Amino acid sequence: MIRLLFPIWSGRQRLANLLRYSSKNSLLDQGIQVHAASLRMGFDFDLMLSNDLIDMYSKCGVMDTASLVFDRMTERNVVSWTALMCGHLQNGNAKATLSLFFQMAFSCLKPNEYTFSTNFKACGILNVPEIGMKIHGRCVLTGFETIPVVGNSIVDMYSKCGRINEAVMMFNVLPVKNLISWNTMLAGYTLAGQGEKALLWFHRMLENGEIPDEYTLTTVLKACSRLGKIREGSMIHGFLITSGFPCSGKAAIAGSLIDLYVKCGNLAGAQRVFNQIGEKNVISWSALILGYAQEGNLAEAIELFKQLQNNSKQVDGFVLSSMMGVFADFALVEQGKQMHAYAVKVPSGSEISVSNSIVDMYLKCGLLDEAERLFNEMPARNVVSWTVMITGYGKHGIGKEAIRLFNQMQSNNIEPDGVTYLATLSACSHSGLTKEGEEYFSQLCRNRWVKPGIEHYACMVDLLGRDGRLKEAKDLIENMPLKPNVGIWQTLLSACRVHGNLQLGKEVGQNLLTLDGENPVNYVMISNIYAEAGYWKEYEQVREMAKAKGLRKEAGRSWVEIDKVVHFFYGGDDTHPMIDKIHRVLKEMERRMKEKMGYVHGVKFALRDIDEESKVESLRVHSEKLAIGLALCHGGWDEARVIRVFKNLRICGDCHDFIKCLSKIVKVVFVVRDANRFHQFKDGLCSCRDYW
């Protein structure tokens, strides 16, 4: 009898080996054949093979079949449960992982170290520290927290959930601290924006005799990049060279070094590192391309991209998405269309992340119809796809469409994340949909998986502030469970300015300077609220405080694309070769507007204690007007067309009124994208309904 069974069990092991090979190499077709063979051989309910099948289908991304195998098992062990949990996590469904963990609690089986570590990862991805703490409690009771893989996962979970203090406490009680433990803490501090502490921990790690690996070094270089600490980053670079570390052969480190020099404004250093790399990969290329683009050197960025194409390197989805992001940020619609045409021809162009970035590019360039068409044609959409479109509707002031899409998304069983809720709340705010915004915020507060962050509360402050409910907005800030940051107080100060509430504005301004007295934007906002109220002495005092600290705010800049050439203007700019003609056209437009509509400059927006004539002159040279003037010089104003202008800051009230009146007397439609939203000016009206 034993001799007869031996070939059967030998065949069972061969099946298991084949399934594991299929799993390792993602060979779905071969795995399906092995599955069929196991059924023919009578192994329908074999525990080991069923576990291998769950793993194989999970690794091949077929979670429905993996779940079906699991559901049909007559006997399950901890490996069965953990394999399915891992599968859901690897395929982006962390909620299903946690759901299985709590279902497993009702069985007689106990989790092992891999079950715990998988679910801690799920908690970190979902940012649900409360659930993570409950699972941590079970670890303590069962003694699993002392096992390195579990202890490191707990540290990682707290770090990713923004609970860095809890992460440090857990790290300190780890009985064994290995390189993974240290790397997890370094990544946690870097992710939390505490780069200084990340560097301190790096030195502490070296003092403890740990030898850094590639992950350690890329994390520390990232911390230096975010802090702008080129000296410390250069020292690490020097350490790598003197220790004989093969920087040029390690793609991740080479890319991090390029990113460091780029973020610190040293493009020459970035180019040097790039030139020293023997075998350049896509990471190195993309880091330098984005560096030039972020510095505003678009010509060099595009030239490098062409070199990448000619270098026979396979352009991946990350590079395509990144380039689309650059064209979107600068609203370079022609270059964006060319990149879209290129993406259609390469395999990576069909990736969902690339499709999302193309839709985003068209939205940010003001081509809403094109974005809608592409969104509707997407063969598959994820939460990012829906969020991009909702954000676009919000920026264009079509709040009701944003809400419709948010509801449709949930009907399609796509769960919104924190960014989706933020986009929806912002859309409600931009469109004055106060009641709807309050409803969605309440829904968010009740959500088990997504918790409101400071940015969601800031949206609600904006929503209430725009509606004139300043006291409610202030009460919300003071009573929310999170510590107020600079951004949320700036939001309330903007509302105070809009509604002319100087008393509350003073109080909010003091809070801002206490929180961040080195931020030039705070001084500008506070001085402007004094200026609009006519308190010129206080206005000058605030400006002098900023001047004494050597603070300067970002200059207003507008740009317009004409015949595939982008023209940039600053306020008061007189460097453009056509500046005289631009001024003549603008004055002619003013004359016609005065004759036909009685237009006068909104001198209150000049915000300076000078005579009326000087105020008019200062308003006349605002950057967005100069950009519009140039566009009118090229093509005139008697034929129906669209002029698109883009600005890095919020459009001022005078320019808004000017463009509204201008759209009434010419046949041109003006689309202006400022830092907050889109404004479409047509027939004397703006799409924002003067609510921005």
Secondary structure per residue as TSV (DSSP state, phi and psi in degrees):
chain	resnum	aa	ss	phi	psi
A	1	M	-	360.0	-41.0
A	2	I	H	-62.8	-40.0
A	3	R	H	-64.2	-34.3
A	4	L	H	-71.2	-35.5
A	5	L	H	-76.3	-26.8
A	6	F	H	-56.1	-48.0
A	7	P	H	-62.3	-33.4
A	8	I	H	-65.2	-47.4
A	9	W	H	-71.6	-29.0
A	10	S	H	-65.2	-40.4
A	11	G	H	-64.3	-36.3
A	12	R	H	-59.7	-43.3
A	13	Q	H	-67.8	-37.3
A	14	R	H	-63.1	-40.4
A	15	L	H	-61.3	-43.5
A	16	A	H	-61.7	-42.8
A	17	N	H	-63.8	-40.6
A	18	L	H	-65.5	-40.2
A	19	L	H	-64.1	-40.8
A	20	R	H	-67.8	-35.4
A	21	Y	H	-66.8	-43.5
A	22	S	H	-61.8	-40.5
A	23	S	H	-64.0	-47.2
A	24	K	H	-61.8	-35.4
A	25	N	T	-106.3	10.9
A	26	S	T	53.2	45.2
A	27	L	-	-96.3	84.6
A	28	L	H	-64.6	-47.0
A	29	D	H	-59.4	-43.7
A	30	Q	H	-65.2	-40.0
A	31	G	H	-61.3	-39.6
A	32	I	H	-64.4	-39.7
A	33	Q	H	-63.7	-41.2
A	34	V	H	-65.0	-39.2
A	35	H	H	-59.3	-45.7
A	36	A	H	-62.6	-41.2
A	37	A	H	-63.2	-39.7
A	38	S	H	-64.6	-35.0
A	39	L	H	-68.7	-41.5
A	40	R	H	-64.0	-31.7
A	41	M	T	-85.9	1.8
A	42	G	T	86.6	19.0
A	43	F	-	-98.1	33.6
A	44	D	T	-53.5	-42.9
A	45	F	T	-114.1	22.5
A	46	D	-	-68.8	126.2
A	47	L	H	-62.5	-49.7
A	48	M	H	-63.3	-47.0
A	49	L	H	-66.8	-35.9
A	50	S	H	-62.9	-41.7
A	51	N	H	-62.3	-41.5
A	52	D	H	-65.9	-36.3
A	53	L	H	-64.9	-43.3
A	54	I	H	-58.3	-45.3
A	55	D	H	-64.1	-43.4
A	56	M	H	-64.1	-49.1
A	57	Y	H	-63.9	-36.5
A	58	S	H	-63.9	-47.3
A	59	K	H	-65.2	-26.9
A	60	C	T	-90.0	2.8
A	61	G	T	79.5	14.9
A	62	V	-	-104.3	76.4
A	63	M	H	-72.3	-27.4
A	64	D	H	-61.7	-43.7
A	65	T	H	-70.8	-38.7
A	66	A	H	-58.9	-43.0
A	67	S	H	-67.0	-36.1
A	68	L	H	-64.8	-42.8
A	69	V	H	-59.7	-44.9
A	70	F	H	-61.4	-45.7
A	71	D	H	-64.0	-30.4
A	72	R	H	-87.8	-3.6
A	73	M	-	-69.6	131.2
A	74	T	S	-83.2	-21.0
A	75	E	S	-137.5	135.5
A	76	R	-	-130.9	148.6
A	77	N	-	-122.4	-176.4
A	78	V	H	-62.4	-29.7
A	79	V	H	-65.1	-38.8
A	80	S	H	-59.6	-51.5
A	81	W	H	-62.4	-45.5
A	82	T	H	-67.4	-37.8
A	83	A	H	-61.0	-42.9
A	84	L	H	-70.4	-38.2
A	85	M	H	-60.2	-46.7
A	86	C	H	-60.7	-40.6
A	87	G	H	-60.3	-47.6
A	88	H	H	-61.2	-41.5
A	89	L	H	-64.4	-45.4
A	90	Q	H	-64.9	-26.0
A	91	N	T	-99.7	18.3
A	92	G	T	81.4	18.5
A	93	N	-	-119.0	72.9
A	94	A	H	-65.6	-28.9
A	95	K	H	-63.1	-42.7
A	96	A	H	-63.5	-34.5
A	97	T	H	-60.5	-50.5
A	98	L	H	-66.5	-35.6
A	99	S	H	-61.6	-42.1
A	100	L	H	-64.7	-37.6
A	101	F	H	-59.8	-43.4
A	102	F	H	-74.6	-28.7
A	103	Q	H	-66.9	-38.6
A	104	M	H	-61.8	-29.3
A	105	A	T	-61.4	-24.2
A	106	F	T	-85.9	-8.5
A	107	S	S	-88.7	175.2
A	108	C	S	-86.3	2.6
A	109	L	-	-88.0	147.6
A	110	K	-	-108.5	141.8
A	111	P	-	-66.9	152.6
A	112	N	-	-107.1	-173.1
A	113	E	H	-62.3	-32.2
A	114	Y	H	-76.4	-32.0
A	115	T	H	-61.8	-48.0
A	116	F	H	-63.5	-48.0
A	117	S	H	-63.2	-37.6
A	118	T	H	-61.7	-42.6
A	119	N	H	-76.6	-27.5
A	120	F	H	-66.6	-37.4
A	121	K	H	-62.0	-42.3
A	122	A	H	-61.0	-42.2
A	123	C	H	-63.3	-39.9
A	124	G	H	-64.5	-41.8
A	125	I	H	-64.1	-42.9
A	126	L	H	-83.3	-9.6
A	127	N	T	57.1	53.4
A	128	V	-	-121.4	76.2
A	129	P	H	-62.1	-29.2
A	130	E	H	-61.9	-43.8
A	131	I	H	-68.5	-39.6
A	132	G	H	-59.1	-38.7
A	133	M	H	-67.3	-35.7
A	134	K	H	-64.8	-43.5
A	135	I	H	-66.8	-36.7
A	136	H	H	-59.7	-40.4
A	137	G	H	-59.6	-40.2
A	138	R	H	-66.1	-35.6
A	139	C	H	-62.2	-42.9
A	140	V	H	-61.7	-43.1
A	141	L	H	-66.3	-32.5
A	142	T	H	-97.6	-5.6
A	143	G	T	82.9	7.3
A	144	F	G	-76.4	-17.8
A	145	E	G	-66.6	-16.4
A	146	T	G	-82.6	-12.9
A	147	I	S	-76.7	128.7
A	148	P	H	-49.9	-46.6
A	149	V	H	-62.4	-34.1
A	150	V	H	-77.8	-46.8
A	151	G	H	-57.7	-44.1
A	152	N	H	-64.4	-37.0
A	153	S	H	-66.2	-35.5
A	154	I	H	-66.8	-44.8
A	155	V	H	-58.3	-45.2
A	156	D	H	-63.6	-41.0
A	157	M	H	-61.6	-48.3
A	158	Y	H	-63.4	-38.4
A	159	S	H	-61.9	-47.8
A	160	K	H	-70.3	-21.6
A	161	C	T	-90.5	6.9
A	162	G	T	77.0	11.2
A	163	R	-	-97.7	66.6
A	164	I	H	-66.3	-32.1
A	165	N	H	-65.1	-41.6
A	166	E	H	-65.9	-35.9
A	167	A	H	-62.2	-42.4
A	168	V	H	-64.4	-43.0
A	169	M	H	-60.3	-42.7
A	170	M	H	-66.7	-41.9
A	171	F	H	-58.6	-43.1
A	172	N	H	-65.1	-26.6
A	173	V	H	-97.6	1.0
A	174	L	-	-62.5	126.8
A	175	P	S	-69.1	-30.3
A	176	V	S	-128.0	119.5
A	177	K	-	-107.1	109.5
A	178	N	-	-104.5	-176.0
A	179	L	H	-59.8	-36.4
A	180	I	H	-62.0	-39.4
A	181	S	H	-59.7	-48.8
A	182	W	H	-64.6	-42.9
A	183	N	H	-61.2	-37.9
A	184	T	H	-63.2	-42.5
A	185	M	H	-67.4	-41.4
A	186	L	H	-60.1	-45.9
A	187	A	H	-64.5	-37.3
A	188	G	H	-62.4	-47.3
A	189	Y	H	-64.4	-40.6
A	190	T	H	-64.8	-44.2
A	191	L	H	-63.0	-35.6
A	192	A	T	-79.0	0.4
A	193	G	T	77.1	17.3
A	194	Q	-	-105.2	63.5
A	195	G	H	-60.3	-35.5
A	196	E	H	-59.8	-44.6
A	197	K	H	-69.3	-32.6
A	198	A	H	-61.1	-41.6
A	199	L	H	-67.3	-38.3
A	200	L	H	-62.6	-42.1
A	201	W	H	-66.0	-33.8
A	202	F	H	-62.1	-45.1
A	203	H	H	-64.6	-39.1
A	204	R	H	-64.0	-37.7
A	205	M	H	-63.9	-43.9
A	206	L	H	-63.7	-39.7
A	207	E	H	-63.3	-27.6
A	208	N	T	-84.5	5.2
A	209	G	T	83.6	8.5
A	210	E	-	-76.2	138.4
A	211	I	-	-96.9	118.8
A	212	P	-	-65.7	145.5
A	213	D	-	-108.1	-171.7
A	214	E	H	-60.2	-40.7
A	215	Y	H	-64.6	-41.9
A	216	T	H	-57.4	-49.8
A	217	L	H	-67.4	-40.3
A	218	T	H	-65.8	-36.3
A	219	T	H	-66.3	-44.7
A	220	V	H	-66.4	-39.3
A	221	L	H	-64.6	-35.4
A	222	K	H	-65.0	-39.7
A	223	A	H	-62.1	-43.5
A	224	C	H	-62.6	-40.3
A	225	S	H	-60.3	-46.7
A	226	R	H	-67.3	-30.6
A	227	L	H	-84.8	-13.8
A	228	G	T	71.3	25.4
A	229	K	-	-92.1	82.8
A	230	I	H	-70.0	-30.1
A	231	R	H	-63.5	-50.0
A	232	E	H	-64.6	-40.7
A	233	G	H	-63.5	-39.5
A	234	S	H	-66.2	-35.5
A	235	M	H	-63.8	-41.0
A	236	I	H	-65.0	-40.0
A	237	H	H	-59.2	-44.9
A	238	G	H	-62.9	-40.9
A	239	F	H	-60.7	-40.7
A	240	L	H	-63.7	-41.2
A	241	I	H	-67.6	-48.0
A	242	T	H	-68.6	-27.7
A	243	S	T	-86.4	1.1
A	244	G	T	76.3	18.0
A	245	F	-	-70.1	129.3
A	246	P	-	-76.1	74.6
A	247	C	G	-56.6	-46.0
A	248	S	G	-66.7	-19.2
A	249	G	G	-96.1	-6.2
A	250	K	-	-108.1	105.4
A	251	A	H	-58.5	-44.1
A	252	A	H	-64.3	-42.6
A	253	I	H	-69.6	-43.4
A	254	A	H	-59.2	-43.3
A	255	G	H	-63.8	-38.6
A	256	S	H	-67.4	-37.6
A	257	L	H	-65.1	-43.6
A	258	I	H	-61.1	-44.8
A	259	D	H	-61.5	-39.7
A	260	L	H	-58.6	-53.2
A	261	Y	H	-65.5	-35.2
A	262	V	H	-64.1	-50.7
A	263	K	H	-64.1	-26.9
A	264	C	T	-91.6	8.9
A	265	G	T	76.7	16.8
A	266	N	-	-108.2	76.2
A	267	L	H	-67.1	-29.2
A	268	A	H	-63.3	-42.4
A	269	G	H	-64.5	-40.3
A	270	A	H	-62.8	-42.6
A	271	Q	H	-64.6	-36.9
A	272	R	H	-63.0	-46.9
A	273	V	H	-60.4	-44.6
A	274	F	H	-58.7	-44.5
A	275	N	H	-65.5	-27.4
A	276	Q	H	-81.2	-13.0
A	277	I	-	-75.0	123.4
A	278	G	S	-68.6	-60.7
A	279	E	S	-105.6	94.5
A	280	K	-	-74.5	132.9
A	281	N	-	-110.2	-179.1
A	282	V	H	-63.0	-32.6
A	283	I	H	-60.9	-45.9
A	284	S	H	-63.6	-46.5
A	285	W	H	-59.3	-48.6
A	286	S	H	-65.2	-37.6
A	287	A	H	-60.5	-44.0
A	288	L	H	-73.5	-40.4
A	289	I	H	-58.2	-47.9
A	290	L	H	-67.3	-32.1
A	291	G	H	-60.9	-49.6
A	292	Y	H	-63.0	-39.9
A	293	A	H	-64.4	-43.7
A	294	Q	H	-67.2	-25.5
A	295	E	T	-83.9	0.8
A	296	G	T	87.7	1.3
A	297	N	-	-89.9	73.6
A	298	L	H	-69.4	-33.4
A	299	A	H	-60.7	-44.9
A	300	E	H	-68.3	-38.2
A	301	A	H	-61.8	-45.2
A	302	I	H	-67.2	-38.5
A	303	E	H	-62.6	-42.6
A	304	L	H	-63.6	-38.4
A	305	F	H	-62.8	-40.2
A	306	K	H	-63.8	-39.1
A	307	Q	H	-62.5	-39.7
A	308	L	H	-61.1	-43.1
A	309	Q	H	-62.1	-44.1
A	310	N	H	-74.1	-13.3
A	311	N	T	-84.3	6.0
A	312	S	T	64.3	16.2
A	313	K	-	-82.0	139.7
A	314	Q	-	-74.5	111.3
A	315	V	-	-70.7	120.7
A	316	D	-	-90.5	175.8
A	317	G	H	-63.6	-32.8
A	318	F	H	-62.8	-44.8
A	319	V	H	-65.1	-45.5
A	320	L	H	-59.9	-46.1
A	321	S	H	-63.0	-40.5
A	322	S	H	-65.2	-43.9
A	323	M	H	-64.3	-40.3
A	324	M	H	-60.1	-38.4
A	325	G	H	-63.0	-39.1
A	326	V	H	-63.5	-48.3
A	327	F	H	-65.0	-33.0
A	328	A	H	-67.2	-45.8
A	329	D	H	-62.6	-38.7
A	330	F	T	-94.1	2.7
A	331	A	T	54.6	44.5
A	332	L	-	-92.3	85.3
A	333	V	H	-67.6	-38.5
A	334	E	H	-65.4	-45.3
A	335	Q	H	-65.2	-36.5
A	336	G	H	-62.9	-40.5
A	337	K	H	-65.1	-40.0
A	338	Q	H	-63.1	-42.1
A	339	M	H	-65.8	-36.8
A	340	H	H	-60.9	-45.9
A	341	A	H	-61.6	-37.5
A	342	Y	H	-68.9	-41.4
A	343	A	H	-60.9	-34.1
A	344	V	H	-62.8	-26.1
A	345	K	H	-91.5	-11.7
A	346	V	S	-113.2	151.9
A	347	P	G	-57.2	-41.3
A	348	S	G	-68.1	-15.6
A	349	G	G	-66.6	-18.1
A	350	S	G	-87.9	-3.6
A	351	E	S	-65.0	145.7
A	352	I	H	-63.7	-32.7
A	353	S	H	-65.7	-35.3
A	354	V	H	-69.6	-44.6
A	355	S	H	-58.2	-41.7
A	356	N	H	-61.0	-42.6
A	357	S	H	-69.9	-31.3
A	358	I	H	-68.3	-44.8
A	359	V	H	-59.4	-44.5
A	360	D	H	-60.9	-40.6
A	361	M	H	-61.4	-47.1
A	362	Y	H	-64.8	-37.2
A	363	L	H	-63.6	-45.1
A	364	K	H	-72.6	-18.2
A	365	C	T	-90.7	1.2
A	366	G	T	85.7	8.9
A	367	L	-	-97.3	74.6
A	368	L	H	-64.0	-41.7
A	369	D	H	-61.6	-42.4
A	370	E	H	-65.2	-41.0
A	371	A	H	-62.8	-44.2
A	372	E	H	-61.0	-43.2
A	373	R	H	-60.4	-47.3
A	374	L	H	-66.1	-39.7
A	375	F	H	-60.7	-44.6
A	376	N	H	-68.4	-25.1
A	377	E	H	-89.4	-7.7
A	378	M	-	-61.7	127.0
A	379	P	S	-67.4	-28.3
A	380	A	-	-144.2	143.3
A	381	R	-	-129.7	143.4
A	382	N	-	-114.8	-175.2
A	383	V	H	-60.9	-31.4
A	384	V	H	-66.1	-40.2
A	385	S	H	-56.4	-49.5
A	386	W	H	-66.7	-39.4
A	387	T	H	-65.7	-40.2
A	388	V	H	-58.9	-44.9
A	389	M	H	-68.8	-41.1
A	390	I	H	-62.0	-43.1
A	391	T	H	-60.0	-43.7
A	392	G	H	-60.6	-45.9
A	393	Y	H	-60.5	-40.8
A	394	G	H	-62.2	-45.6
A	395	K	H	-64.8	-28.1
A	396	H	T	-89.4	4.4
A	397	G	T	76.1	19.5
A	398	I	-	-105.2	68.4
A	399	G	H	-61.5	-37.4
A	400	K	H	-67.0	-34.3
A	401	E	H	-68.0	-38.4
A	402	A	H	-60.9	-43.4
A	403	I	H	-65.4	-42.2
A	404	R	H	-58.8	-43.4
A	405	L	H	-68.2	-37.9
A	406	F	H	-60.7	-43.5
A	407	N	H	-69.2	-39.6
A	408	Q	H	-64.1	-38.9
A	409	M	H	-57.9	-45.2
A	410	Q	H	-69.0	-33.7
A	411	S	H	-64.3	-28.0
A	412	N	T	-88.2	13.8
A	413	N	T	62.7	30.4
A	414	I	-	-103.0	115.4
A	415	E	-	-79.2	126.7
A	416	P	-	-67.7	144.9
A	417	D	-	-103.9	-172.1
A	418	G	H	-60.8	-35.4
A	419	V	H	-69.7	-37.7
A	420	T	H	-62.5	-45.5
A	421	Y	H	-61.1	-40.3
A	422	L	H	-62.0	-44.7
A	423	A	H	-62.0	-39.9
A	424	T	H	-69.6	-44.1
A	425	L	H	-62.9	-40.8
A	426	S	H	-63.8	-40.6
A	427	A	H	-62.1	-41.5
A	428	C	H	-61.8	-41.8
A	429	S	H	-64.3	-47.3
A	430	H	H	-63.7	-26.5
A	431	S	T	-103.2	5.0
A	432	G	T	70.4	24.2
A	433	L	-	-89.9	71.5
A	434	T	H	-63.9	-47.1
A	435	K	H	-61.4	-46.1
A	436	E	H	-63.5	-40.7
A	437	G	H	-60.9	-42.1
A	438	E	H	-64.4	-37.4
A	439	E	H	-64.8	-44.1
A	440	Y	H	-70.8	-30.6
A	441	F	H	-68.3	-39.9
A	442	S	H	-62.9	-39.7
A	443	Q	H	-62.4	-40.8
A	444	L	H	-63.6	-42.7
A	445	C	H	-64.0	-25.5
A	446	R	H	-89.6	-10.1
A	447	N	-	-67.4	132.1
A	448	R	S	-75.1	-31.6
A	449	W	S	-98.2	-28.5
A	450	V	-	-117.0	126.8
A	451	K	-	-110.9	143.4
A	452	P	-	-64.9	133.3
A	453	G	-	-101.2	-177.9
A	454	I	H	-61.0	-33.3
A	455	E	H	-68.9	-30.5
A	456	H	H	-70.8	-40.3
A	457	Y	H	-64.9	-36.9
A	458	A	H	-62.5	-37.3
A	459	C	H	-62.5	-41.0
A	460	M	H	-68.1	-36.9
A	461	V	H	-62.1	-41.6
A	462	D	H	-63.7	-43.6
A	463	L	H	-61.2	-48.0
A	464	L	H	-68.8	-39.5
A	465	G	H	-63.2	-43.0
A	466	R	H	-63.8	-29.3
A	467	D	T	-84.5	1.9
A	468	G	T	83.2	5.7
A	469	R	-	-92.4	64.5
A	470	L	H	-67.3	-38.0
A	471	K	H	-64.7	-42.6
A	472	E	H	-62.3	-39.5
A	473	A	H	-63.2	-42.8
A	474	K	H	-66.6	-41.1
A	475	D	H	-62.4	-38.3
A	476	L	H	-61.9	-42.6
A	477	I	H	-62.9	-44.8
A	478	E	H	-73.6	-22.8
A	479	N	H	-106.8	-3.2
A	480	M	S	-71.0	155.2
A	481	P	S	-77.4	2.4
A	482	L	S	-112.2	154.7
A	483	K	-	-76.0	126.1
A	484	P	-	-61.2	141.6
A	485	N	-	-112.1	-178.5
A	486	V	H	-60.5	-44.2
A	487	G	H	-58.4	-40.6
A	488	I	H	-72.0	-34.9
A	489	W	H	-70.7	-34.9
A	490	Q	H	-62.7	-38.0
A	491	T	H	-61.4	-44.6
A	492	L	H	-67.6	-37.5
A	493	L	H	-63.8	-38.7
A	494	S	H	-60.1	-40.8
A	495	A	H	-66.4	-37.7
A	496	C	H	-61.4	-39.6
A	497	R	H	-67.4	-44.2
A	498	V	H	-59.5	-40.1
A	499	H	T	-97.7	4.9
A	500	G	T	65.9	30.9
A	501	N	-	-93.0	85.8
A	502	L	H	-68.0	-38.0
A	503	Q	H	-60.8	-50.4
A	504	L	H	-67.6	-35.7
A	505	G	H	-58.7	-40.8
A	506	K	H	-61.0	-44.7
A	507	E	H	-63.7	-45.5
A	508	V	H	-65.0	-40.5
A	509	G	H	-59.8	-40.3
A	510	Q	H	-64.1	-40.0
A	511	N	H	-60.3	-40.9
A	512	L	H	-63.5	-46.6
A	513	L	H	-67.9	-30.2
A	514	T	H	-69.0	-41.0
A	515	L	H	-71.2	-43.9
A	516	D	-	-149.9	89.2
A	517	G	T	-83.0	2.4
A	518	E	T	-108.1	7.5
A	519	N	-	-96.5	113.0
A	520	P	H	-61.7	-29.1
A	521	V	H	-60.4	-37.8
A	522	N	H	-60.6	-43.5
A	523	Y	H	-66.6	-39.2
A	524	V	H	-63.9	-45.4
A	525	M	H	-63.4	-43.0
A	526	I	H	-67.3	-43.5
A	527	S	H	-64.4	-36.7
A	528	N	H	-66.5	-35.2
A	529	I	H	-69.3	-33.0
A	530	Y	H	-68.2	-42.1
A	531	A	H	-63.3	-44.0
A	532	E	H	-64.9	-27.0
A	533	A	T	-87.4	-3.6
A	534	G	T	82.6	15.1
A	535	Y	-	-90.8	75.4
A	536	W	H	-70.3	-30.2
A	537	K	H	-64.0	-47.8
A	538	E	H	-65.3	-37.3
A	539	Y	H	-56.2	-49.2
A	540	E	H	-65.9	-37.1
A	541	Q	H	-61.0	-44.6
A	542	V	H	-65.7	-41.8
A	543	R	H	-63.2	-39.1
A	544	E	H	-66.4	-36.4
A	545	M	H	-60.1	-44.2
A	546	A	H	-66.4	-40.3
A	547	K	H	-64.2	-40.7
A	548	A	H	-62.9	-29.2
A	549	K	T	-88.6	-1.0
A	550	G	T	71.3	29.2
A	551	L	-	-93.2	136.4
A	552	R	-	-134.0	131.8
A	553	K	-	-83.0	162.4
A	554	E	-	-61.8	134.4
A	555	A	-	-74.0	143.6
A	556	G	-	-68.4	134.4
A	557	R	E	-141.1	136.1
A	558	S	E	-126.1	154.5
A	559	W	E	-146.4	156.5
A	560	V	E	-142.7	141.0
A	561	E	E	-101.0	123.6
A	562	I	E	-130.5	122.3
A	563	D	T	51.2	45.7
A	564	K	T	66.2	14.5
A	565	V	E	-115.8	130.6
A	566	V	E	-94.0	127.8
A	567	H	E	-111.7	123.8
A	568	F	E	-102.0	142.7
A	569	F	E	-134.0	142.7
A	570	Y	E	-109.8	163.6
A	571	G	T	-59.9	130.4
A	572	G	T	75.1	11.1
A	573	D	-	-63.1	130.0
A	574	D	-	-126.7	21.9
A	575	T	-	-92.7	-14.8
A	576	H	S	-70.4	137.9
A	577	P	T	-60.4	-20.6
A	578	M	T	-105.2	20.7
A	579	I	H	-60.6	-37.6
A	580	D	H	-64.3	-43.4
A	581	K	H	-66.2	-37.0
A	582	I	H	-60.0	-45.4
A	583	H	H	-64.4	-38.6
A	584	R	H	-64.3	-42.1
A	585	V	H	-64.9	-43.3
A	586	L	H	-64.2	-40.5
A	587	K	H	-66.8	-36.7
A	588	E	H	-64.2	-40.7
A	589	M	H	-63.8	-41.6
A	590	E	H	-60.1	-44.2
A	591	R	H	-59.7	-46.3
A	592	R	H	-65.4	-38.6
A	593	M	H	-65.9	-37.7
A	594	K	H	-66.9	-41.4
A	595	E	H	-66.6	-44.6
A	596	K	H	-87.8	-30.0
A	597	M	H	-129.9	-0.5
A	598	G	-	67.7	29.5
A	599	Y	-	-63.6	136.5
A	600	V	-	-134.0	149.2
A	601	H	-	-63.3	141.9
A	602	G	-	-82.0	80.0
A	603	V	G	-63.2	-18.0
A	604	K	G	-64.4	-21.8
A	605	F	G	-80.4	-6.5
A	606	A	G	-71.0	-28.3
A	607	L	-	56.0	39.1
A	608	R	S	-140.3	143.8
A	609	D	S	-85.3	68.3
A	610	I	S	-131.8	173.9
A	611	D	-	-69.5	162.4
A	612	E	H	-60.2	-40.4
A	613	E	H	-63.3	-41.0
A	614	S	H	-67.2	-35.7
A	615	K	H	-62.7	-42.6
A	616	V	H	-60.6	-43.4
A	617	E	H	-64.0	-39.6
A	618	S	H	-67.6	-34.4
A	619	L	H	-72.6	-31.5
A	620	R	H	-65.0	-24.2
A	621	V	T	-106.6	23.0
A	622	H	-	-63.4	146.6
A	623	S	H	-60.3	-38.0
A	624	E	H	-67.9	-32.7
A	625	K	H	-68.3	-40.0
A	626	L	H	-63.1	-40.3
A	627	A	H	-64.2	-41.8
A	628	I	H	-65.8	-40.7
A	629	G	H	-57.8	-43.1
A	630	L	H	-64.6	-42.4
A	631	A	H	-62.8	-37.1
A	632	L	H	-69.4	-31.4
A	633	C	H	-64.2	-31.5
A	634	H	T	-101.7	87.7
A	635	G	T	118.4	-10.5
A	636	G	-	70.8	-163.4
A	637	W	S	-139.2	10.0
A	638	D	S	-95.1	-8.7
A	639	E	S	-111.7	145.3
A	640	A	-	-67.7	124.4
A	641	R	E	-162.6	174.7
A	642	V	E	-116.0	130.6
A	643	I	E	-110.8	125.5
A	644	R	E	-109.6	124.8
A	645	V	E	-124.9	145.0
A	646	F	E	-128.9	140.7
A	647	K	E	-133.5	143.9
A	648	N	S	-80.7	-16.9
A	649	L	S	-119.5	179.0
A	650	R	-	-70.2	137.3
A	651	I	-	-66.7	139.0
A	652	C	-	-81.6	163.7
A	653	G	H	-62.9	-39.4
A	654	D	H	-65.6	-45.3
A	655	C	H	-63.2	-36.6
A	656	H	H	-62.1	-46.8
A	657	D	H	-65.2	-40.4
A	658	F	H	-60.4	-47.6
A	659	I	H	-70.3	-34.5
A	660	K	H	-59.6	-49.3
A	661	C	H	-64.3	-39.8
A	662	L	H	-62.2	-39.4
A	663	S	H	-67.3	-16.1
A	664	K	H	-80.7	-31.1
A	665	I	H	-102.3	-6.7
A	666	V	S	-122.3	168.5
A	667	K	S	-90.4	6.6
A	668	V	E	-88.5	141.1
A	669	V	E	-98.9	129.3
A	670	F	E	-106.3	126.9
A	671	V	E	-114.4	118.2
A	672	V	E	-118.4	123.6
A	673	R	E	-103.6	116.5
A	674	D	-	-105.0	-167.6
A	675	A	S	-67.1	-19.5
A	676	N	S	-102.5	-38.8
A	677	R	-	-167.9	-177.2
A	678	F	E	-98.4	145.7
A	679	H	E	-125.4	120.4
A	680	Q	E	-107.1	115.1
A	681	F	E	-99.5	122.0
A	682	K	E	-151.8	130.2
A	683	D	T	53.9	37.3
A	684	G	T	81.9	7.8
A	685	L	E	-124.1	156.0
A	686	C	E	-116.9	143.8
A	687	S	T	-62.2	-22.1
A	688	C	T	-79.7	-6.5
A	689	R	T	54.1	39.1
A	690	D	T	57.5	30.1
A	691	Y	-	-125.5	86.7
A	692	W	-	-145.8	360.0
